[in-house]
Amino acid sequence: MGEWFFTTSRTLLIGPTGVGKTNFSMAIAGRSAIGRNFLHWRAYRPSRILYIDGEMSARLFKQRLADLVRRLGEIPTTLFPFSHEDIENFAPLNTAAGAAILNGLIDKVGGVDGIVFDNVMSLIAGDMKEEEGWRQTLPLVTSLTKRGIAQVWLDHTGHDETRGYGTKTREWRMDNVIHLTTVERPDSDVSFRLEFRKARTRTPEMRRDFQDATIALVNDEWTVDVTASVRRGHVSPLGEKFLDALHNALCGDTVQHYGRRAVTLELWKAECFKIGILDRDKPPKPTSALWSKYRLELIAANRIACDNTTAWIV
């Protein structure tokens, strides 16, 4: 899902009680399973996702799953949800017995691409203020990465809702740390600000996937607003010309990308040749370097966003 949830990635998703962590993470799991884009993130392929709930009653968990299926409009057959109540002799995941149970579930469903752990406090034993319980979980975390299994661990804040509860060491081995902050709105009970406080794999090309965003579940549909988080930086005069070329290209053949009009990189580059900021008579290598320089400048200034094939204005 996007450039942050992929095999071998480790993510800690932190938020206060009631902010919507479970609804949100189940939506990510369900859409990853069926290979459907979610919010401003692209789903690259259908995946096999294991969801382990350690907190809710089985009845409530089933209701949340029913809500997920209704919103998807189909049953995600490669999403494998398990409640702790469904697992006989369930043991904390920072014990040998708990790790064995988890590995048994992975084998039982025929292997997975990713796992959502809901949540740290209910799935591992020990004092959450101290690092010992999490330290005992690290061999399992490492083994899953070696097997090419993505991980999302849900975690709570404490009275201080600006940070995760207890030891900071849970963040050390993570590629991503996502923090959710409640945003009150009258038409939704699930509304929050999403912030990547750690994004180890972020690059200029994929900056949009890691931008702050305001997300809400309104009338049974997920909505996202990333525009409020965009701070525009300075662009050089030649960079402005490359931006003008993109605007020109967008007046021609476009594609829809996350609900925005976008254009292929080749059409944008062709427009750059047309207006003379790239020269067809020059060797390919310096031309490519010039193109890359100003494309990255515009991305860094939050003027445009790109993926491997398309570009669009932000």
N, C-alpha and C positions, 0 to 999 in steps of 0.2 A: 504494500500500500504506500504509494508515493516513494520518496527516496529515503524514508526513515524506518520502515517496517519491512525487513527482508531477511532471508535466511542468514544466520549468524549475528543479526542485530540484537542488541539488548536495550530495552527501554524501561525506565521507571516512570510511571504515570501517577502523579501526586495530586491530591485534592482534598478539600474538607468533606466531611460527612454530608451527604445529601446533594452534592453538586452535580451528580449525574455520571460518575466514573463508570459504573457498571453498564448503564444504558449506552454510553459512548463506546466503551471497549467492546461490548457485544455487537454494536453496529459495525465497528472496524472488523471484528472477527467474521461476521456474516458476509460482509461485502468482499473481504479478502477471499473467503471460501468460494464465492461464486464468480469472482473476478470482475466485480463491478466498481467503477469509480465511486469515491466517497468524498463529498465536500470538494476541496481544492486539490485532492490527491488522486493520482492515477493508479488504477489496479492493473498490473501487467499481465496477470494470468490467474485462473482459478487455483486455489491452494487448499491444502489440508490443514485445518486449524483445530487444535484441541483447546477447549475452554474448561478450566478447573475453578469451580466456585467453592470457597471454603467458609462462607458466612451465611448466606440466605438459607431459608427453609427450602426443601424440595418443591413445595407448593408454589412459593413465590418465584423460584427459579424457573419453573415451568411457565408461569405467567409472563415473565420477562422474555422467554423464548417465543411464546405465542405472539407477543408484541413485535418482536424482531421479524418473525415470519410475515406478519401482516404488513409491516413497512416494506419488506423486500418484495412481497408479492409472490414469493416462492419459498420452498423449503431448501435451505442450503445443505445438500446431502454430504458435503465434505467438511461440515462443521460438526465436531464431536464434543457436545457439552456434557460435563459430569458434575453433579453436586456431591459434596462431601458425604451427604446422607445416602447416596447411592453406592458408595464404595465401602465394602465390608472391612472393618478393622483399619479404617483410615488413620494414617500416622503423619505427623509433621514432616515436611519435606526436608528439614535439616537433620533428619535421622536416616539411618540406613534402611529402615523399614519403609519410610515415606518415599525415599528415592526409588526403592524397588517397586513400590506400588505404581509410581508415575511411569517408570520404564515399562512396567507390565501393561499399562493403559496404552502407551505409545505402540507397543507391539500388537496389542489386541485390535487396534483400529487400522493396523497396516502401515504405520509410519505417518509422520506429520511434518509440515513445513514450518509451523509456528505454534506457540502455546501462549495463552493468556492466563495469568495467575491472579485470581481475584479472592483474596488480597494477601499481602505480606503478613499482616497481623494475625490472620486466621489460618494461614497455611504453614507457618513455622512456629516453633516453640521457643520460649525464652523471653527475657525482658527486652522489649522493643527499644528501650532507651540505650541499651548496650549493644556492642557490635558482635558479641559471641554467637548469638543465634544466627545472624546473617553470615558470619564467617563460616559456620558449619554448613551453610547452604551452598557456598561457593564451588565445591567440587561438582555438585549437580549442575550449577549454572555453566561451568566450564565444559562439562561433558556434553551438554545440549548444544553448545556452540560448535564443538568439534564434530557433532553429528549434522550440522547444517540446519539447526532448528532455531528459528527466531523466538525471542521471549519478550513479553510485555508483563511487567509486575506492577499491579496496582498497589498504592500505598496511601495512607491517611496523613493529614496534617494533625497537629495537636491544637491547643488553645491558640497558639501562634499560627494562623492560617497562611503565613507567608513562606513557610518552609515545611518540609516533611517531618514527621514525628520521630524523635529519637536520633540514633546515630547517623551521621553524615556518610559513613563508610559504605552504605548501600549504593551511593551514587558513583563510587570510585570505578567500579568495573562496568559501568553502563556506557553505551554509546550515546544514548539520548536520555535526558531528564526533562519531562514535560510537566508543567505546573498548571493546574486549573484554578481559577479564581471566580467565585460566584458573581454573576451580573444579574441584578434584579430586573425583571420586566413583567408587566401585568398579563401578558398572553402566553406565558410559558413557565413551567416549574423546573425546566432543565435549560439553563442559560449560563454560559461561563466564558471567561477569557482564557485562551490557551496560549501558553508561552513555552518555547523551547529554551530552557536554561542551560542545557548542554546539548550540543549537536556535533558529535565527533566527525561525522561523515559529510557535513555541510561543505559545499563548494559554491563559488559565485554562480555557476550555471543552475544550481538547484536551490538557490536562496528562497524562492517563493514557497517551497514545501515546508520551510522552517520558519516562516514569518509568524508573528503573533496574529491571532485570529479570534474573532468573537463568534461563538457557535451556540446555536439554540435548537431545541426541538419544538417546533411550532405547528399546530394542527397536524400532528403525527408525521411531519416531514422535517428533516435536518436542514438547517440553513447555516451559511457561513458568510462572514464579512471580513475580508483581509485588507480592504482599502484603507480603513482607519489607521492601520499600523504602518503604512508606507511613509517613510520619511525620504523625500527626494534630495539627492545629493547633487553636487556641482557636476556639470558636463562640459567638456572642452568644446570649442567651436566646431572642430571636425567631428566630434562625437554627436553634436546636434545635427550635422548633416547625415550621419548614419541613421539617426532617429527619424529624420525627415524621409529618408529612403524607405524606412519601415512603414511610416504612415502612408506613403505613396503605394507601396506594395499591398497594403490592407484595403486599398480602393479597388483592387482586382479580385482574383480568385482567392477565397478564404475558406478556412475550415473552422468548425466549432471546437473549442478546447476549454473544458471546464466552464462552459457557458459564455466564453468570450470569443470574439472573432480573432483568429490567428492566421498566420501565413507560413508556408514552408520556408526553411532557411535558404533554400535554393532560389526561391522567388525574391526574397529580400536581397540576397546577394546580387541577383540579376539587376535589381533596381539600383543597387550601388554602382554597378558597371554602367548602367544607363545614364546616370547623372554625373558620372566622371570621378567619383571619389575612390573607386577601384579602377585599375588600368589593365585591360586585357593584354596589352603588349608587354607587360612586365612579367618576370618569371613567377611561377605559381607559389613558390615558398614565401617570398616577401609579401606577396598579395594576400596569402592566407594568414600570415602573421599580423598584417594591418587589420584585416577583417576581424580576427580573434581579439586583438587589442581593444577595439572600440565596441565590440559586442560585450566584452567583459566589463568595460567602463560603464556602459548603459545598465547592465545588470546590477553592478555595485552601487550605482546611483538610484536604484529602484525605479528606473524609467521603463524597463522592459523585463520580461521573464522568458526563459527558453527551456526547452528540453532538447532531446537529441535530434528532433526533426522540425520543430516549429518554434515560432516566436510570437509574442503578443505584447500589447501595451498594458502597463499596470498603473 
